[in-house]
């Protein structure tokens, strides 16, 4: 039996989406305070949270949000201006609302009262005796916000077909419209299908309302506040309306050029008097009416089909179900591998054919399931606008945040793990990288610093870059600190890539003084550890006086990867295919050792290699020729000597047990077709081992 979703959990999920929308609107309002679309977006988010909170039993949230909503209603009506103080206060209130929603029983009444008192101060100073202290409004704004006397509007709206399924009663909306003034309501029923095709839970009617009111257009929009995102709404002011038998609505619209006679057919069917009048005056002919009706039915039928199709395209699924589906797909891939292995040892052609078909279907199912788990990285990047704004204010710097590639998709598990590393990188860029305004001015830079976040696909990876235009990394300071820590010999040559890599060591910091933001050498260590868990690499580039760029190279997913299956002695191992460059043979003649160093000459490039059988303490191979798998990680290349390269293998990643979790050199395990276990090689750790051994040999 299906379990009904928890209403409170549903509200929390929808409220979080609305809070994200509100935060985005607030941050945009700082640079575009006159953008009424942003104001309306913020107001709608607050209004919906208030209404939904009251509906789902979050009365404290609804009561608090009401006061914040009141301030933005004053902004909409021109009685209050957007200011940095209002944005700061609303962002603080947003955080408070989030905590109230997450833990309803732990309401901080002191904080609530302090925030509400601040809102009262802002609204009290904004209006004295009903007169706004803001600059005088233009004539256009006054007309749009507060009309002089009653104004007649033509309100045309079409609700989403499924609106009644969510508890909305269209008749109550019409009653609320009628309560704003004098109204004339025309129902257009041409969208209603034949009775045998009608769905009683769907809304097919379109309404035209002639409304005379002294309320502003925003008051009309407020009637539809809970359904406005999924409906069609048009509000147009009309002039010259004679309610005592003068011009009718259709005549006025045709004279204004708002509609053509063809557009009026739906109204003609419901308003015989209006239709007769238009025919009498020669606006449309009877034949034209019948012809247009037939054509409009066809168009409406097509539009209905399209709307129904679009309404069914998106389905919200809990993340746990996707995780469960991914686990099942992983088990299917393992079972498919066993079937393929059995078929390869069988002479039954029918079994081989079925195995190939199952292989194809499981691959397609795997790709489809992985695509379902993909989330646009904009969900992550959007959070950092607030981080940059807060840090800029704390450090007294003016910083412009730009973003690119926000549509790039990444596995949700990877995205969830990226928040902390990227926050640390952003903190370091703002605190240590970007200079203060005076220093930038002295060096001929613009006073406003620039921080750029970007993401792009590169093969089976996603590259995420954090780039600033600051002073760059101090090579001498990093080298001195590395020598002091014993990580580098005083006269040892080192590339820029290796030198910058020292900043990711635990406790490594070149900051001369601590700040509230950074300076303890902890953040970059967190970045490195997280990237290792994600099987990702880090590239650092820096130019003195021009800035620093840190690029994270991440796998698309952590659940199932393509790997290269190899054998070392009696054990099987998987090398992630994204790291593999090529495979070459190693003969006994080539396998020479010079002063303890092992290397290959591959197209005039020296590549060190590691004998995995030596590293794992296995028996030496008996064959004359061995295989070398050349892998790359960042700018480095290294070869792994194996006994046999078996081939490409779909690898379902399983975590190591608690007893083996601290064993270095392996990032996980997988189950092979015959039921045995193969360990997945941790390329970064093995390459670091190779580099450390090479450095030790050079210094000895």
Buried (B, 14 or more C-beta within 10 A) or exposed (E): EEEEEEEEEBBBEBBEEBBBBBBBBBBBBBEEBEBBEBBBBBBBBBBBBBBBBBEBEBEBBBBBBBBBBBBBBBBBBBBBBBBEEBBBBBBBBBBBBBEBBEEBEEBEEEBBEEBBEBBEEBBEEBBEEEEBEBEEBEEEEEBBBBBEEEBBBBBBBBBBBBBBEEEBEBEEBBEEBBEBBEBBEBBBEBBBBEEEEEEEEBBBEBBBBBBBBEBBBBBBBBBBBBBBEEBEBEBEEBEEBEEEEEBBBBBBBBEEEBBEBBBBBBBBBBBEEBBEBBBEEEBBEEEBBEEBBEEBBEEBEEEBEEBEEEEEEEEEEEEEEBBEBBEEBBEBBBBBBBBBBBBEEEEEEEBBEEBEEBBEEBEEBBEEBBEBBBBBBBEBBBBBBBBBBBBBEEBEBBBBBEBEBBEBBBBBBBBEBBBEBBBBBBBBBBBBBBBEBEEBEEEEBEEBBBBBBBBEEEEEBBBBBBBBBBBBBBBEEBBBBBBEEEBBEEEBEBEBBBBBBBBBBEEBBBBEEEEEBBBEBEBBBBBBEBBBEBBBBBBBBBEEEEBBBBBBBBBBBBBBBBBBBBBBBEBBBBBBBBBBEEBBEBEEEBBEEEEEEBBBEBEEEEBBBBBBBEBEEBEEBEEEEBBBBBBBBBEBBBBBBBBBBBEEBBBBBBEBEEEEEEEEBBBBBBBBBEEEEBBBBBBBBBBBBBBEBBBEBEEE
